Amino acid sequence: MFDKLQSAFWKALTPDLVPDEPRVSAATETLLPANVVEALGGEKNLTSQQRVAITRIRVQLRDAERLDEPALQAPGMPAVMVLGNGVVHVLTPVAAPLAETG
């Protein structure tokens, strides 16, 4: 209860600094090119995608076993960090959004 009260208090004082919810896009609104989605196990294997930095997209997978690591190592693919527990970070170029480069 105290955490909710504290959060409401700080949100009232600084409305643009305390976000309501983290922005997570649904798997149907992909931030990734088709070849990366396929290497991650297909659209149905993506639980969520979240841009966590200008150059990084965090992807949560339903089944980490469906991840095709050799396909992610192919030339032309963006750098990918597999973190475990079905979490993958895709590193994107700064110059253009990743969905436009793929």
C-alpha positions as CSV (number, residue, x, y, z in Angstrom):
1,M,0.0,0.0,0.0
2,F,2.8,2.4,0.9
3,D,4.4,1.8,-2.5
4,K,1.2,2.8,-4.4
5,L,0.9,5.9,-2.3
6,Q,4.5,6.9,-2.8
7,S,4.2,6.3,-6.6
8,A,1.0,8.4,-6.7
9,F,2.7,11.1,-4.8
10,W,5.7,11.3,-7.0
11,K,3.6,11.1,-10.1
12,A,1.5,14.1,-8.9
13,L,4.7,16.1,-8.4
14,T,6.5,15.0,-11.6
15,P,3.9,13.8,-14.1
16,D,6.3,13.6,-17.1
17,L,9.0,11.8,-15.2
18,V,7.0,8.9,-13.8
19,P,5.6,6.7,-16.6
20,D,2.2,5.0,-16.2
21,E,3.4,1.7,-17.7
22,P,6.4,0.5,-19.6
23,R,5.6,0.6,-23.3
24,V,5.6,-2.9,-24.6
25,S,4.4,-3.6,-28.1
26,A,2.4,-6.7,-28.9
27,A,4.0,-9.4,-30.9
28,T,1.8,-8.4,-33.9
29,E,3.3,-4.9,-34.0
30,T,6.9,-6.1,-34.7
31,L,9.9,-3.8,-34.3
32,L,12.0,-6.4,-36.1
33,P,12.6,-7.4,-39.8
34,A,11.1,-10.7,-41.0
35,N,14.4,-12.6,-41.1
36,V,15.1,-11.8,-37.4
37,V,11.6,-12.8,-36.4
38,E,12.0,-16.2,-38.2
39,A,15.4,-16.8,-36.5
40,L,13.7,-16.1,-33.1
41,G,11.2,-18.8,-33.8
42,G,8.4,-17.0,-35.7
43,E,5.8,-14.4,-34.7
44,K,3.9,-16.9,-32.5
45,N,7.1,-17.4,-30.4
46,L,7.4,-13.7,-29.5
47,T,5.6,-12.8,-26.3
48,S,6.6,-9.1,-26.3
49,Q,9.0,-6.6,-27.8
50,Q,10.2,-3.5,-26.0
51,R,12.6,-0.8,-27.2
52,V,14.9,-0.4,-24.1
53,A,17.4,2.0,-25.7
54,I,18.0,3.7,-29.0
55,T,20.0,0.7,-30.2
56,R,18.4,-2.2,-28.4
57,I,15.1,-4.1,-28.5
58,R,14.3,-6.6,-25.7
59,V,12.3,-9.6,-26.9
60,Q,10.6,-12.1,-24.7
61,L,10.2,-15.6,-26.2
62,R,7.6,-18.2,-25.4
63,D,9.9,-21.1,-26.1
64,A,13.7,-20.5,-26.0
65,E,14.3,-23.9,-27.7
66,R,12.9,-22.5,-31.0
67,L,15.6,-19.9,-31.2
68,D,17.8,-20.5,-34.3
69,E,21.3,-19.2,-33.2
70,P,23.1,-20.2,-36.4
71,A,20.6,-18.1,-38.4
72,L,21.2,-15.2,-36.1
73,Q,24.9,-15.5,-36.8
74,A,24.4,-15.2,-40.6
75,P,25.9,-12.2,-42.4
76,G,23.6,-9.2,-42.6
77,M,21.9,-10.0,-39.3
78,P,22.0,-7.5,-36.5
79,A,23.9,-8.4,-33.3
80,V,21.9,-10.5,-30.8
81,M,22.5,-11.1,-27.2
82,V,20.8,-14.2,-25.7
83,L,20.3,-13.5,-22.0
84,G,18.5,-16.6,-20.8
85,N,15.0,-17.4,-19.6
86,G,13.7,-16.6,-23.1
87,V,15.0,-13.0,-23.1
88,V,16.9,-11.8,-26.2
89,H,18.3,-8.3,-26.9
90,V,18.6,-7.3,-30.6
91,L,21.1,-4.5,-31.2
92,T,20.0,-2.1,-33.9
93,P,21.7,0.5,-35.9
94,V,21.5,4.1,-34.7
95,A,21.0,5.7,-38.2
96,A,17.7,3.9,-39.1
97,P,15.0,1.9,-37.4
98,L,15.6,-1.8,-37.7
99,A,12.3,-2.6,-39.4
100,E,13.4,-0.3,-42.3
101,T,16.8,-2.0,-42.7
102,G,15.6,-5.6,-42.9
